[in-house]
Amino acid sequence: MVLMKKFSVIAFLVPIINLTPKEFDLLYILVSNQNKVFEREKLLELIWDFNYYGGSRTVDIHIQRLRKKLKEPYCDFLRTVYKVGYKFVGEDIEI
């Protein structure tokens, strides 16, 4: 998997997956910090800005969309940490 921050796309050799800017930022943070658990509130702060007034379900919805776009087996790298948040667990990824 290759993350290209400049173009907000991810390439898994083939095909290229187009992501929204927020989806990309979310995945980029998780992949850049593999195995580190991020609380939903921290992800909201990092991606949506400190003053974001939406709920933490925003993160859940974006994770759900990412999993759908990434498909098997890559969607399994996005792990839910029950009652805490999310982390990325996978192979070494080139960023």
MIVOFI-212322 format. One record per residue (C-alpha): x, y, z; residue number from 1. Coordinates in nm, 3 decimals, padded with zeros to 5 digits, always signed. Each point is the difference from the previous one (the first is absolute). Example, Ala and Ser with C-alpha at 12.3 -4.5 7.8 and 13.67 -1.06 7.14 Angstrom:
REM residues 2
+01.230; -00.450; +00.780; 1 $
+00.137; +00.344; -00.066; 2 $
This chain:
REM residues 95
+00.000; +00.000; +00.000; 1 $
+00.130; +00.345; -00.086; 2 $
-00.146; +00.321; +00.139; 3 $
+00.050; +00.304; -00.220; 4 $
-00.085; +00.299; +00.220; 5 $
+00.038; +00.249; -00.284; 6 $
-00.275; -00.165; -00.203; 7 $
-00.218; -00.145; +00.279; 8 $
+00.000; -00.345; -00.156; 9 $
+00.110; -00.340; +00.115; 10 $
+00.148; -00.258; -00.230; 11 $
+00.002; -00.370; +00.084; 12 $
+00.211; -00.079; -00.302; 13 $
-00.327; +00.003; -00.195; 14 $
-00.261; +00.159; +00.015; 15 $
+00.014; +00.360; +00.122; 16 $
-00.255; +00.091; +00.266; 17 $
-00.130; +00.356; +00.008; 18 $
-00.073; +00.138; +00.344; 19 $
-00.152; +00.319; +00.131; 20 $
+00.251; +00.232; +00.172; 21 $
-00.131; -00.097; +00.346; 22 $
+00.010; -00.373; -00.080; 23 $
+00.355; +00.038; -00.121; 24 $
+00.111; +00.199; +00.304; 25 $
-00.156; -00.257; +00.231; 26 $
+00.170; -00.291; -00.174; 27 $
+00.329; +00.188; -00.022; 28 $
+00.007; +00.064; +00.375; 29 $
-00.084; -00.361; +00.082; 30 $
+00.249; -00.150; -00.248; 31 $
+00.273; +00.244; +00.108; 32 $
-00.044; -00.116; +00.360; 33 $
-00.048; -00.375; -00.039; 34 $
-00.121; -00.184; +00.308; 35 $
-00.063; +00.325; +00.187; 36 $
-00.356; +00.031; +00.128; 37 $
-00.166; +00.336; -00.069; 38 $
-00.304; +00.104; +00.198; 39 $
-00.287; +00.131; -00.210; 40 $
+00.030; +00.343; +00.164; 41 $
+00.370; +00.020; -00.089; 42 $
-00.074; -00.086; -00.363; 43 $
-00.270; +00.268; -00.005; 44 $
+00.249; +00.250; +00.135; 45 $
+00.273; -00.097; -00.250; 46 $
-00.217; -00.023; -00.311; 47 $
-00.314; +00.206; +00.051; 48 $
+00.154; +00.279; +00.208; 49 $
-00.026; +00.068; +00.369; 50 $
-00.322; +00.200; -00.041; 51 $
-00.193; -00.274; -00.183; 52 $
-00.345; -00.029; +00.155; 53 $
-00.113; -00.327; -00.157; 54 $
-00.006; -00.322; +00.198; 55 $
+00.264; -00.269; +00.023; 56 $
-00.221; -00.213; -00.229; 57 $
+00.152; +00.205; -00.284; 58 $
+00.320; -00.200; +00.046; 59 $
-00.196; -00.327; +00.004; 60 $
-00.174; +00.086; -00.327; 61 $
+00.329; +00.093; -00.170; 62 $
+00.162; -00.325; +00.120; 63 $
-00.299; -00.192; -00.137; 64 $
+00.038; +00.173; -00.338; 65 $
+00.375; -00.067; -00.005; 66 $
-00.053; -00.369; +00.068; 67 $
-00.250; -00.019; -00.283; 68 $
+00.240; +00.170; -00.243; 69 $
+00.306; -00.199; +00.110; 70 $
-00.173; -00.339; -00.025; 71 $
+00.154; -00.335; +00.095; 72 $
+00.263; -00.057; +00.129; 73 $
+00.098; +00.363; +00.062; 74 $
-00.316; +00.101; +00.183; 75 $
+00.099; -00.244; +00.274; 76 $
+00.305; +00.216; +00.079; 77 $
-00.232; +00.267; +00.148; 78 $
-00.078; -00.133; +00.345; 79 $
-00.260; +00.119; +00.246; 80 $
+00.119; +00.015; +00.360; 81 $
-00.319; -00.052; +00.195; 82 $
-00.118; +00.311; +00.189; 83 $
+00.322; +00.184; -00.089; 84 $
+00.056; +00.069; -00.368; 85 $
+00.196; -00.135; -00.295; 86 $
+00.343; -00.120; -00.106; 87 $
+00.168; -00.126; -00.315; 88 $
+00.163; -00.343; +00.016; 89 $
+00.163; -00.126; -00.312; 90 $
+00.309; -00.068; -00.197; 91 $
+00.274; +00.256; -00.045; 92 $
-00.153; +00.269; -00.215; 93 $
+00.188; +00.244; -00.221; 94 $
-00.114; +00.357; +00.067; 95 $
